[in-house]
Amino acid sequence: MSIMYYILIREKGVKIMVYKVILSEGEDGYIVAECPAIAGCISQGKTLPEALQNIKEAIELALECYKEEGKPIPEDHTKVEEIAV
């Protein structure tokens, strides 16, 4: 199972950022959520809503770290294609 979702992140003020999230089933039955635009931004949950909420929080925390460190906020240029083999 691999599904892509879009996560909307509202920054303080008006700006909304959209990040793609790839979901897959982990070996333990949990749903693993990864945001490819932010290196190392991975979370999980027992259910789809829990996995999506957890990855949203992980993205928000990562963005806070980028800001605190004065690094540019990553934009999502991820493209996903399915290949049949």
PyMOL commands that set and color helices and strands:
alter all, ss='L'
color gray80, all
select helices_A, chain A and resi 48-68
alter helices_A, ss='H'
color red, helices_A
select strands_A, chain A and resi 2-10+16-25+31-34+42-45
alter strands_A, ss='S'
color yellow, strands_A
deselect
rebuild
show_as cartoon
